[in-house]
Amino acid sequence: MNKLSELQEMIQGTSKVHPDKKARWEAMKAIAWRLRGLNGEYVGLNSHAQCSFVPESRALVFDGRDNEEIKLAVYQSALGPLIVEILPQTK
């Protein structure tokens, strides 16, 4: 299973565990992920607010409320092939 599919399953699973809309929203906020280049580069915005590879400290971190397919497609169109990195869950 690739990381995008794993991320999608995690997000969809929140509706099974938390049928209440507010509880599901909170559970989705705890799912953190970011995009990386094939050589490990971090994806973010440069000083001109353009898609770019950036230092880890400036990497964009998304959560389960963000549309992962759209984010991946937009950043890939600018930067080429990317991978999804799922970060440890927070409370």
C-alpha positions, 0 to 999 in steps of 0.5 A: 500500500502506498502512503497516499492510500494509507493516508486516505484510509486513516482519514476515512477511518475517522468517520467510523470511529467518530460519527459525530461531526465535531469529533471527526473534525478533531480526529482529522486535525490529528492526522499530519502529513507533508510532501517530499521530493523523491530525493528527500527534499521538503515541499513548501513555499519560497520567499515569493510564495511559490511552490519550492523545495525548502529546508525542513523548518519551512516545510508545509505540514497538512492535516486530515482536513486538507484534500490530499489528492488536490494538494499532491496534484498541485505541488507535483505539477510545479515540482515533479514527482512527490511522495506523501510522508505521514507524520506521527499523530498528535492529540 
